[in-house]
Amino acid sequence: MINSPARDPAYFVARPGTTTGGTRRKDLPCPTSCGGDEGPVSAENSVRAGAHRLTSIPAGRIGHPVTPRIPRVSVLDITRSRRNDTVRWAGGRSGAGFRVRLRRGYVHDHGRRVVMTGIGSFLPNDPVPVDRIDEVLGPIDEAPEPVVTFARRFAKRFPQRSGVEFRHFAIDPQTGDMTHTVATLAEEACRRALDSAGRSPEEVDLLLLSTPLYDQVSPPTTVFLQEALGIGDCVEMEIHANCSGLFKCLRIASDSLSLGRSDTALVVYPQVSSAYLRAPFYNQARMTKTQAALRYILTDGAGAVVLQAVDAAEGDAPPREMIGTFVESVGWDQPPAMTCGAGIADMVSFRSFGEAFGQGSHHVDQDLPTVSREAPGFLFGAVKRGIESMGIAPESVNRLVVSVPSVGQYNANVERFCKYLPSCAPASEFPYRNTGYCGGAAVLVRLDELVQSGRIKPGETVVVHAIESSKWMSGGFALRW
């Protein structure tokens, strides 16, 4: 569980002239290792004191170097100093915190300029209405009775409450067979992105793919995609990640293009959740309620973009320029909130994958109560950190694209984002009503819709962001259209 005494990240903002750093823990004495109570500590002094190294900071005091130790913290208890990119964590259960200097955001202000010349997305097969999900994925009828009863109730109630009316699955509804692999799903999105950019596959010299799943353990999925697209020679890389993986790829691509190592990059994120949601995949006797619930939350899709390096004079603003990228991983001391086994770690406890299957270790699982409670606040804080680290003025942002699985989580942040981004009007309705939530691909599916409809105007600043609850990571990028 995440141990945050407050939901709003602003709760933890360090304020000048206070001894609490905004944590409201004024009643805690300063431990002896701190060297005594030195009175009020300003935010400016707190930045200068020991920001160059990992130090433990007593709750209620900023800038007191003490013996390093690992605190229990919350993913939401985070504040940034824009002066030197210092991150301070407020204390969790242990009453400790730390500060470490790091650079998560990257601003493209040197070298060649990077522009997005094409975008494409793909949703497999016909849209599936919510009342046909069990028909396509197969029924859950061999699980323990409480799970079967819960699944039936959840199937009726949650789809309407989620705000999603249709989903897409890479499954033939007549046979139950898979219609796409990770590589073939990615290929469809890549070809659309290349067509949008007016480029041929042969021009791609950097191919980046991120996905939480893969077609085979070896070789990597990227080489199958390279072969399918007909790219004869390129640098290819694959990043194993969920929703944050797209932005890790974009960081690598942007750096490579800016530094002159590549000229044309193709970045794609495919997600084939349905392979792990079909009824035959489960050992239903070992299913839990949350595992059954994910069948009505996740869906399939892919999104891709083409990035290219261009030479532009200082002061010029090339269209669709990448302003910056942002990635972070802040859940190092938190239990995973989303898991899927059947990996090498299972072999520590089981001698075969058959034994792992017998225990249901291969099931996709999520801590839904924690994610429902913490994700909205974490998303809001992550977007703020991303915008600040990329040096973007909040009032200059015209369009925000974020990935959220339900209308409830979307509505939880609308008011806060409207206040923080005064020039950015929220979507008139939940943006994933007709597409569903396909992980890291969702933001590219949405961005593609906005581009194709002409709703993004030249000169507008667009910020795209998503969070990953598996170990509390996030990523984003910004474009000047």
C-alpha positions as CSV (number, residue, x, y, z in Angstrom):
1,M,0.0,0.0,0.0
2,I,1.1,3.6,-0.6
3,N,1.6,5.5,2.6
4,S,0.6,9.0,1.6
5,P,-1.2,11.0,4.3
6,A,-2.6,13.2,1.6
7,R,-3.8,12.8,-2.0
8,D,-2.7,16.2,-3.4
9,P,1.0,16.5,-4.2
10,A,0.8,20.2,-3.4
11,Y,0.3,19.1,0.2
12,F,4.1,18.4,0.3
13,V,5.4,21.6,-1.3
14,A,8.3,23.1,0.7
15,R,7.5,26.6,1.8
16,P,10.1,29.3,2.7
17,G,10.4,30.1,6.4
18,T,8.9,26.8,7.6
19,T,10.5,23.9,9.4
20,T,8.1,21.4,8.1
21,G,8.7,21.5,4.3
22,G,4.9,21.5,4.0
23,T,4.5,18.0,5.5
24,R,2.5,19.3,8.5
25,R,4.6,17.2,10.8
26,K,5.5,20.1,13.2
27,D,5.3,17.9,16.3
28,L,8.3,15.7,15.3
29,P,11.5,16.5,17.2
30,C,14.8,16.8,15.2
31,P,16.8,13.5,15.8
32,T,20.2,13.8,17.3
33,S,21.8,12.8,14.1
34,C,20.6,16.0,12.6
35,G,22.7,18.1,15.0
36,G,19.9,19.8,16.8
37,D,17.1,22.1,16.0
38,E,18.5,25.0,13.9
39,G,15.2,26.8,13.6
40,P,13.5,27.8,10.3
41,V,15.1,26.6,7.1
42,S,14.4,28.5,3.9
43,A,13.6,26.7,0.7
44,E,16.7,28.4,-0.9
45,N,19.0,27.1,1.9
46,S,17.4,23.6,1.6
47,V,18.5,23.5,-2.1
48,R,22.1,24.3,-1.3
49,A,22.5,21.9,1.7
50,G,23.7,18.5,0.6
51,A,21.8,18.4,-2.7
52,H,24.7,16.8,-4.5
53,R,24.4,13.5,-2.6
54,L,21.9,11.0,-1.4
55,T,21.1,11.9,2.2
56,S,18.5,11.0,4.7
57,I,16.5,14.0,5.9
58,P,14.4,13.9,9.1
59,A,10.8,14.6,8.5
60,G,10.1,18.3,9.3
61,R,13.6,19.4,8.4
62,I,15.1,20.2,5.0
63,G,18.8,20.4,4.4
64,H,20.2,18.6,7.4
65,P,22.8,16.0,6.2
66,V,22.6,12.9,8.4
67,T,23.6,9.2,8.1
68,P,22.3,7.8,4.8
69,R,19.5,5.3,5.2
70,I,16.6,4.1,3.1
71,P,13.2,5.6,4.1
72,R,9.7,4.3,3.6
73,V,8.1,6.9,1.3
74,S,5.1,7.6,-0.8
75,V,5.1,8.0,-4.5
76,L,3.1,11.1,-4.1
77,D,5.3,12.8,-1.4
78,I,7.5,14.5,-3.9
79,T,8.5,18.1,-4.6
80,R,10.9,19.7,-7.0
81,S,13.2,22.7,-6.9
82,R,13.5,24.2,-10.3
83,R,16.8,25.8,-9.3
84,N,18.8,22.6,-9.7
85,D,16.4,19.8,-10.4
86,T,16.5,18.6,-6.8
87,V,13.9,16.1,-5.7
88,R,12.9,15.9,-2.1
89,W,10.8,13.1,-0.7
90,A,8.8,13.7,2.5
91,G,9.0,11.0,5.1
92,G,6.6,8.0,5.2
93,R,6.3,5.5,8.0
94,S,9.9,5.8,9.1
95,G,9.7,9.5,9.4
96,A,12.6,9.9,7.0
97,G,13.2,11.5,3.6
98,F,15.9,12.1,1.1
99,R,17.0,14.5,-1.5
100,V,18.9,13.7,-4.7
101,R,19.9,15.7,-7.6
102,L,18.8,14.3,-10.9
103,R,17.7,15.3,-14.4
104,R,14.5,13.6,-15.5
105,G,13.4,16.1,-18.1
106,Y,15.4,16.8,-21.3
107,V,15.0,20.0,-23.2
108,H,16.0,19.9,-26.8
109,D,18.0,23.1,-26.9
110,H,21.2,22.0,-28.6
111,G,22.3,20.1,-31.6
112,R,19.9,19.3,-34.4
113,R,16.2,20.0,-34.0
114,V,13.8,17.0,-33.7
115,V,10.4,17.1,-35.3
116,M,7.5,14.6,-35.4
117,T,6.7,14.2,-39.1
118,G,4.2,11.4,-38.9
119,I,1.8,9.6,-36.5
120,G,-0.3,6.5,-36.9
121,S,-2.5,4.2,-34.7
122,F,-4.2,0.9,-35.1
123,L,-7.0,-0.8,-33.2
124,P,-7.6,-4.4,-34.2
125,N,-10.9,-5.8,-35.5
126,D,-14.3,-4.4,-35.0
127,P,-15.2,-2.6,-31.8
128,V,-16.6,-4.8,-29.1
129,P,-19.5,-3.4,-27.0
130,V,-19.2,-3.9,-23.3
131,D,-21.9,-6.5,-23.2
132,R,-20.0,-8.8,-25.6
133,I,-16.6,-8.8,-23.8
134,D,-17.2,-12.3,-22.2
135,E,-18.4,-13.6,-25.5
136,V,-15.1,-12.6,-27.2
137,L,-12.7,-13.4,-24.3
138,G,-14.5,-16.5,-23.2
139,P,-16.5,-17.0,-19.9
140,I,-15.0,-17.3,-16.5
141,D,-17.0,-20.2,-15.2
142,E,-14.4,-22.5,-13.5
143,A,-13.1,-20.0,-11.0
144,P,-14.0,-20.2,-7.3
145,E,-17.7,-19.2,-6.8
146,P,-17.0,-15.9,-5.2
147,V,-14.8,-14.9,-8.2
148,V,-17.4,-16.1,-10.7
149,T,-20.1,-14.1,-8.9
150,F,-17.9,-11.0,-8.6
151,A,-17.0,-11.2,-12.3
152,R,-20.6,-11.4,-13.4
153,R,-21.5,-8.4,-11.3
154,F,-18.5,-6.5,-12.3
155,A,-19.1,-7.2,-16.0
156,K,-22.6,-5.6,-15.7
157,R,-21.6,-2.6,-13.5
158,F,-18.1,-1.5,-14.3
159,P,-18.2,-1.0,-18.1
160,Q,-20.9,1.6,-17.7
161,R,-19.2,3.3,-14.8
162,S,-15.8,3.3,-16.6
163,G,-17.2,5.5,-19.4
164,V,-15.9,3.1,-22.1
165,E,-18.5,1.8,-24.5
166,F,-16.3,-0.1,-26.9
167,R,-13.0,-2.0,-26.8
168,H,-10.8,-3.7,-29.4
169,F,-9.3,-7.1,-29.1
170,A,-6.9,-9.0,-31.3
171,I,-9.2,-12.0,-31.2
172,D,-11.4,-13.6,-33.8
173,P,-14.8,-13.5,-32.0
174,Q,-16.0,-16.6,-33.9
175,T,-13.0,-18.9,-33.3
176,G,-11.3,-17.3,-30.2
177,D,-8.0,-17.4,-32.1
178,M,-5.5,-14.5,-31.9
179,T,-5.6,-12.3,-35.1
180,H,-2.4,-10.4,-34.4
181,T,0.9,-10.8,-32.7
182,V,2.8,-7.9,-31.0
183,A,4.8,-7.5,-34.2
184,T,1.9,-7.5,-36.7
185,L,-0.1,-5.1,-34.5
186,A,2.9,-2.8,-34.4
187,E,3.4,-3.1,-38.1
188,E,-0.1,-1.7,-38.9
189,A,0.6,1.4,-36.7
190,C,4.1,1.9,-38.2
191,R,2.9,1.8,-41.8
192,R,0.3,4.4,-41.0
193,A,2.8,6.6,-39.3
194,L,5.2,6.3,-42.2
195,D,2.4,7.1,-44.7
196,S,1.6,10.2,-42.6
197,A,5.2,11.3,-42.7
198,G,5.6,10.5,-46.4
199,R,8.5,8.3,-45.7
200,S,9.4,4.7,-46.8
201,P,10.6,2.0,-44.4
202,E,14.0,2.1,-46.1
203,E,14.6,5.6,-44.7
204,V,14.3,4.4,-41.1
205,D,17.7,4.1,-39.4
206,L,16.5,3.8,-35.8
207,L,13.6,1.4,-34.8
208,L,12.4,1.5,-31.2
209,L,9.6,-0.6,-29.8
210,S,8.3,-0.9,-26.2
211,T,5.7,-3.3,-25.0
212,P,4.9,-5.2,-21.8
213,L,4.7,-8.4,-23.7
214,Y,6.7,-10.0,-26.5
215,D,6.2,-12.5,-29.3
216,Q,9.1,-14.7,-28.2
217,V,11.8,-14.6,-25.5
218,S,14.3,-14.6,-28.3
219,P,14.8,-13.0,-30.8
220,P,13.4,-9.7,-29.8
221,T,10.1,-8.5,-31.3
222,T,11.9,-5.5,-33.0
223,V,13.7,-7.8,-35.5
224,F,10.4,-9.4,-36.6
225,L,8.9,-5.9,-37.0
226,Q,12.0,-4.8,-39.0
227,E,11.6,-7.8,-41.3
228,A,7.8,-7.2,-41.8
229,L,8.4,-3.6,-42.7
230,G,11.3,-4.4,-45.0
231,I,13.9,-2.3,-43.3
232,G,17.2,-3.7,-44.5
233,D,19.6,-2.0,-42.1
234,C,18.9,-0.1,-39.0
235,V,19.6,0.2,-35.3
236,E,16.8,-1.5,-33.4
237,M,16.1,-1.5,-29.6
238,E,13.3,-2.9,-27.5
239,I,12.3,-1.7,-24.1
240,H,10.3,-4.0,-21.8
241,A,7.9,-1.7,-20.0
242,N,4.2,-0.9,-19.7
243,C,2.7,2.6,-20.1
244,S,6.0,4.4,-19.5
245,G,7.9,2.5,-22.2
246,L,6.7,4.8,-25.0
247,F,8.4,7.8,-23.4
248,K,11.6,5.9,-22.7
249,C,11.8,5.2,-26.4
250,L,11.1,8.8,-27.3
251,R,13.9,10.0,-25.0
252,I,16.4,7.6,-26.7
253,A,15.1,8.6,-30.2
254,S,15.2,12.3,-29.5
255,D,18.7,12.2,-28.1
256,S,20.0,10.0,-31.0
257,L,18.5,12.4,-33.6
258,S,19.7,15.5,-31.9
259,L,23.3,14.2,-31.5
260,G,23.4,13.2,-35.2
261,R,23.6,9.4,-34.6
262,S,20.3,8.9,-36.5
263,D,18.3,10.8,-39.1
264,T,14.9,9.1,-39.1
265,A,13.5,7.2,-36.1
266,L,10.4,5.1,-35.9
267,V,8.9,4.6,-32.4
268,V,6.1,2.2,-31.7
269,Y,4.2,0.9,-28.7
270,P,1.9,-2.1,-29.3
271,Q,-0.2,-3.7,-26.5
272,V,-1.9,-7.1,-26.9
273,S,-3.5,-7.4,-23.5
274,S,-6.2,-9.9,-24.8
275,A,-3.6,-12.7,-25.0
276,Y,-3.5,-12.7,-21.2
277,L,-7.2,-12.0,-20.8
278,R,-8.7,-15.0,-22.7
279,A,-10.4,-17.5,-20.6
280,P,-8.1,-20.4,-21.7
281,F,-5.1,-18.5,-20.5
282,Y,-6.0,-18.6,-16.9
283,N,-5.8,-21.4,-14.3
284,Q,-9.3,-20.4,-13.3
285,A,-9.1,-22.3,-10.0
286,R,-6.4,-19.8,-8.9
287,M,-8.1,-16.7,-10.1
288,T,-8.8,-13.7,-7.9
289,K,-11.4,-11.0,-8.2
290,T,-9.0,-8.3,-9.3
291,Q,-7.5,-10.6,-12.0
292,A,-11.0,-11.2,-13.3
293,A,-11.8,-7.4,-13.2
294,L,-8.9,-6.6,-15.5
295,R,-10.7,-8.4,-18.4
296,Y,-13.2,-5.4,-18.5
297,I,-10.5,-2.7,-18.2
298,L,-7.7,-3.5,-20.6
299,T,-7.8,-3.6,-24.4
300,D,-5.5,-3.9,-27.4
301,G,-4.0,-1.2,-29.7
302,A,-0.8,0.3,-31.1
303,G,0.5,3.7,-31.8
304,A,3.6,4.9,-33.7
305,V,5.4,8.1,-34.5
306,V,8.1,9.1,-37.0
307,L,10.7,11.5,-35.7
308,Q,13.3,13.2,-37.9
309,A,16.2,15.5,-37.4
310,V,16.2,18.9,-39.1
311,D,18.6,21.8,-39.2
312,A,17.0,25.1,-38.2
313,A,18.5,28.5,-37.5
314,E,18.5,29.7,-33.9
315,G,15.2,31.4,-33.2
316,D,13.3,29.5,-35.9
317,A,10.5,27.2,-34.8
318,P,10.1,24.2,-37.1
319,P,6.5,22.8,-37.2
320,R,5.8,19.8,-34.9
321,E,9.1,20.3,-33.0
322,M,9.8,18.1,-30.0
323,I,10.3,20.6,-27.2
324,G,11.4,18.0,-24.6
325,T,10.9,14.6,-23.1
326,F,10.4,13.4,-19.5
327,V,10.8,10.1,-17.8
328,E,10.9,9.1,-14.1
329,S,10.7,6.1,-11.8
330,V,9.8,7.0,-8.3
331,G,8.3,3.9,-6.7
332,W,11.6,2.2,-5.7
333,D,10.4,1.7,-2.1
334,Q,6.8,0.7,-3.0
335,P,5.3,-2.8,-3.7
336,P,4.4,-3.3,-7.3
337,A,0.8,-2.2,-8.1
338,M,0.6,-4.3,-11.3
339,T,2.2,-7.6,-11.9
340,C,2.5,-10.5,-14.3
341,G,4.6,-13.5,-13.6
342,A,5.8,-16.5,-15.6
343,G,9.3,-15.2,-15.6
344,I,12.7,-16.3,-14.3
345,A,11.8,-15.1,-10.8
346,D,9.1,-17.7,-10.6
347,M,11.8,-20.4,-11.0
348,V,13.1,-19.4,-7.5
349,S,9.9,-20.9,-6.1
350,F,8.8,-23.3,-8.8
351,R,10.9,-25.8,-10.7
352,S,8.9,-25.4,-13.9
353,F,6.5,-23.1,-15.6
354,G,3.9,-25.8,-15.2
355,E,4.2,-25.4,-11.4
356,A,3.9,-21.6,-11.8
357,F,0.8,-22.1,-13.9
358,G,-0.6,-24.4,-11.2
359,Q,-0.3,-21.5,-8.7
360,G,-1.7,-18.9,-11.2
361,S,1.6,-16.9,-11.0
362,H,1.2,-16.1,-14.7
363,H,-2.0,-14.1,-14.2
364,V,-2.0,-10.3,-14.9
365,D,-2.9,-8.7,-11.6
366,Q,-3.3,-5.2,-10.2
367,D,-3.9,-3.6,-6.8
368,L,-7.0,-1.9,-8.0
369,P,-7.9,-0.2,-4.6
370,T,-4.5,1.4,-4.4
371,V,-4.4,2.4,-8.1
372,S,-7.9,3.9,-8.0
373,R,-7.0,5.9,-4.9
374,E,-3.5,7.1,-5.8
375,A,-3.3,7.2,-9.6
376,P,-5.2,10.6,-10.1
377,G,-2.9,12.4,-7.7
378,F,0.2,10.8,-9.0
379,L,-0.8,11.7,-12.6
380,F,-1.3,15.3,-11.7
381,G,2.0,15.5,-9.9
382,A,3.8,13.7,-12.7
383,V,2.5,16.1,-15.3
384,K,3.6,19.1,-13.2
385,R,7.0,17.7,-12.7
386,G,7.3,16.9,-16.4
387,I,6.2,20.4,-17.5
388,E,8.6,22.1,-15.0
389,S,11.6,19.9,-15.9
390,M,11.1,20.7,-19.7
391,G,11.1,24.4,-18.9
392,I,7.5,25.0,-20.2
393,A,5.4,27.7,-18.7
394,P,2.0,26.1,-17.6
395,E,0.0,29.0,-19.1
396,S,1.6,28.3,-22.6
397,V,0.2,24.7,-22.8
398,N,-2.8,24.5,-25.2
399,R,-3.5,20.8,-25.3
400,L,-3.0,18.0,-22.7
401,V,-3.2,14.4,-23.7
402,V,-3.1,11.9,-20.7
403,S,-3.8,8.3,-20.4
404,V,-6.6,7.3,-18.0
405,P,-8.6,4.0,-17.9
406,S,-11.9,5.4,-16.7
407,V,-14.1,8.4,-16.7
408,G,-13.8,8.5,-12.9
409,Q,-10.1,9.0,-12.9
410,Y,-10.4,11.5,-15.8
411,N,-13.0,13.6,-13.9
412,A,-10.9,13.5,-10.7
413,N,-8.2,15.7,-12.3
414,V,-10.2,17.9,-14.7
415,E,-10.6,20.8,-12.2
416,R,-7.0,20.6,-11.1
417,F,-5.6,20.6,-14.6
418,C,-7.8,23.5,-15.6
419,K,-6.4,25.6,-12.8
420,Y,-2.8,24.6,-13.5
421,L,-3.1,24.9,-17.3
422,P,-5.4,27.9,-17.7
423,S,-5.0,28.0,-21.5
424,C,-5.8,24.3,-21.9
425,A,-9.4,23.5,-22.4
426,P,-10.4,19.9,-21.2
427,A,-12.0,17.5,-23.6
428,S,-15.7,17.9,-23.8
429,E,-16.1,14.2,-23.0
430,F,-14.0,11.2,-21.8
431,P,-11.5,10.7,-24.6
432,Y,-11.3,6.9,-24.5
433,R,-15.0,6.2,-24.7
434,N,-14.8,4.5,-28.1
435,T,-11.3,3.0,-28.0
436,G,-10.8,1.7,-24.5
437,Y,-7.6,1.7,-22.5
438,C,-4.6,0.1,-24.4
439,G,-1.8,1.2,-22.0
440,G,1.0,3.3,-23.5
441,A,-0.6,3.2,-26.9
442,A,-3.7,5.1,-25.7
443,V,-2.1,8.5,-25.8
444,L,-0.9,8.0,-29.3
445,V,-4.3,6.7,-30.4
446,R,-5.8,9.9,-28.9
447,L,-3.1,12.2,-30.4
448,D,-3.7,10.6,-33.8
449,E,-7.4,11.3,-33.5
450,L,-6.7,15.0,-32.7
451,V,-4.3,15.3,-35.5
452,Q,-6.5,13.7,-38.1
453,S,-9.5,15.8,-37.1
454,G,-7.5,19.0,-37.3
455,R,-8.2,20.0,-33.7
456,I,-4.5,20.8,-33.0
457,K,-3.6,24.1,-34.6
458,P,-0.2,25.3,-35.8
459,G,1.9,26.9,-33.0
460,E,0.0,25.2,-30.2
461,T,2.0,23.5,-27.4
462,V,0.9,20.0,-26.8
463,V,1.9,18.0,-23.7
464,V,1.4,14.2,-23.7
465,H,1.8,12.2,-20.5
466,A,1.1,8.7,-19.0
467,I,1.8,6.9,-15.7
468,E,2.6,3.3,-15.1
469,S,1.4,1.8,-11.8
470,S,3.5,-1.4,-12.0
471,K,6.2,0.3,-10.0
472,W,5.1,3.9,-10.2
473,M,6.8,5.4,-13.3
474,S,5.7,8.0,-15.7
475,G,6.8,9.7,-18.8
476,G,5.8,12.5,-21.2
477,F,6.8,14.7,-24.1
478,A,6.0,18.1,-25.4
479,L,5.5,19.3,-29.0
480,R,5.2,22.8,-30.5
481,W,2.8,22.0,-33.4
